[in-house]
């Protein structure tokens, strides 16, 4: 098992994955993904079809994004720098609908999050730059992409910033009460 620890979050089905890291004075080694072990950890078969890699400057907030059709499950991690990572449950049938969880992901702790389909996701860069990698269970379909407003007061997310750098798309996100959600 490549994970030192697997911790359930406050959102049903979202897991914090802490890989085993082997290090010495030369550096470190970790197994960042193993299909067999991952499926054993989450208890079901999952196929990943796309890997994404972004680099952002300090203060950049990306999100909260999701695809209403072709919903993507994701394993997210940071390989350089540090981010404040946020996940929002958009499954109306879930007892945690509209609630969020957050985690600090960085290149020192090597933590990962498993985010199943049905959630919005975003992150804020805390370091000078951050490189963010994620695997997805479906392809990107821009026509199905939606954005939940990062600052929606109903979400009560305590972002560690007041003035993030946002894309035009993220500035125009929908509030929870008016967004398209999952059954």
Secondary structure, 3 states (H helix, E strand, C coil): CCEEEEEECCCCCCEEEEECEEEECCEEEECCCCHHHHHHHHCCCCCCCEEEEEEEECCEEEEEEEECCCCCCEEEEEEECEEEEEEEECECCCCCCCCEEEEEEECCCCEEEEECCCEEEEEEECCCEEEEEEEECCCCCHHHEEEECCCCCCCCCCCCCCCCECCHHHHCCECHHHCCCEC
